[in-house]
Amino acid sequence: MSGFGGGLPDAAVVGDAIFAGSLGSAKASYSRLFANVRDKILALPDDTLLLPGHGPLMTADEEKHNNPFFF
């Protein structure tokens, strides 16, 4: 998928909601954070580049298959 044109991948700034191989922290509701990440961020197209607030970039597909919080 190339929403930006010029062959660049689609991207989503996910901030502290999810990190490579981990889940962010929720000050209010862990179950709500988990559900939102699962239902909104991981529902993005597999090749969507995720830009977390800290750490390396990853794709939605990498997190679906490698993040232990979502097995």
C-alpha positions as a LaTeX table, in Angstrom:
\begin{tabular}{lrrr}
\hline
Residue & $x$ (\AA) & $y$ (\AA) & $z$ (\AA) \\
\hline
Met1 & 0.00 & 0.00 & 0.00 \\
Ser2 & 1.35 & 3.43 & $-0.78$ \\
Gly3 & $-0.90$ & 6.19 & 0.51 \\
Phe4 & 1.81 & 8.86 & 0.46 \\
Gly5 & 2.72 & 8.36 & $-3.17$ \\
Gly6 & 6.23 & 7.93 & $-4.44$ \\
Gly7 & 6.43 & 4.36 & $-3.17$ \\
Leu8 & 6.41 & 5.28 & 0.52 \\
Pro9 & 4.49 & 3.02 & 2.92 \\
Asp10 & 1.49 & 4.19 & 4.92 \\
Ala11 & 2.40 & 5.10 & 8.47 \\
Ala12 & 0.67 & 5.64 & 11.80 \\
Val13 & 2.08 & 7.60 & 14.71 \\
Val14 & 1.14 & 5.37 & 17.65 \\
Gly15 & 3.00 & 7.23 & 20.38 \\
Asp16 & 3.13 & 5.34 & 23.67 \\
Ala17 & 0.20 & 3.01 & 22.91 \\
Ile18 & 2.44 & 0.23 & 21.59 \\
Phe19 & 6.17 & $-0.38$ & 21.31 \\
Ala20 & 8.08 & $-3.02$ & 19.35 \\
Gly21 & 7.23 & $-6.26$ & 21.15 \\
Ser22 & 5.47 & $-4.52$ & 24.02 \\
Leu23 & 2.39 & $-2.59$ & 25.04 \\
Gly24 & 2.29 & 0.93 & 26.41 \\
Ser25 & 1.06 & 1.80 & 29.86 \\
Ala26 & $-2.47$ & 2.81 & 30.67 \\
Lys27 & $-3.10$ & 5.23 & 33.49 \\
Ala28 & $-6.84$ & 4.64 & 33.38 \\
Ser29 & $-7.69$ & 1.23 & 31.94 \\
Tyr30 & $-5.34$ & $-1.49$ & 30.76 \\
Ser31 & $-8.21$ & $-3.44$ & 29.18 \\
Arg32 & $-9.25$ & $-0.38$ & 27.19 \\
Leu33 & $-5.68$ & 0.23 & 25.98 \\
Phe34 & $-5.33$ & $-3.43$ & 24.99 \\
Ala35 & $-8.65$ & $-3.40$ & 23.10 \\
Asn36 & $-7.87$ & $-0.15$ & 21.28 \\
Val37 & $-4.43$ & $-1.34$ & 20.18 \\
Arg38 & $-5.84$ & $-4.68$ & 19.05 \\
Asp39 & $-8.92$ & $-3.25$ & 17.32 \\
Lys40 & $-7.48$ & $-0.07$ & 15.82 \\
Ile41 & $-3.70$ & $-0.22$ & 15.46 \\
Leu42 & $-3.30$ & $-3.92$ & 14.68 \\
Ala43 & $-6.29$ & $-3.73$ & 12.33 \\
Leu44 & $-4.30$ & $-1.46$ & 10.02 \\
Pro45 & $-2.98$ & $-2.97$ & 6.79 \\
Asp46 & $-0.05$ & $-5.31$ & 7.46 \\
Asp47 & 2.51 & $-3.10$ & 5.73 \\
Thr48 & 1.59 & 0.03 & 7.72 \\
Leu49 & 4.68 & 1.42 & 9.38 \\
Leu50 & 4.09 & 2.06 & 13.10 \\
Leu51 & 5.97 & 4.98 & 14.64 \\
Pro52 & 6.09 & 4.56 & 18.44 \\
Gly53 & 7.07 & 7.26 & 20.90 \\
His54 & 10.19 & 5.27 & 21.83 \\
Gly55 & 12.22 & 2.50 & 20.24 \\
Pro56 & 12.42 & 1.08 & 16.75 \\
Leu57 & 9.85 & 1.39 & 13.98 \\
Met58 & 7.83 & $-1.70$ & 13.15 \\
Thr59 & 4.96 & $-2.76$ & 10.91 \\
Ala60 & 1.47 & $-3.79$ & 11.95 \\
Asp61 & 2.22 & $-7.28$ & 10.63 \\
Glu62 & 5.38 & $-7.61$ & 12.72 \\
Glu63 & 3.47 & $-6.74$ & 15.87 \\
Lys64 & 0.58 & $-9.08$ & 15.04 \\
His65 & 3.01 & $-11.98$ & 14.79 \\
Asn66 & 5.76 & $-11.07$ & 17.27 \\
Asn67 & 4.25 & $-9.05$ & 20.11 \\
Pro68 & 3.68 & $-11.45$ & 23.06 \\
Phe69 & 0.83 & $-9.29$ & 24.40 \\
Phe70 & $-1.31$ & $-10.33$ & 21.42 \\
Phe71 & $-0.71$ & $-14.09$ & 21.17 \\
\hline
\end{tabular}
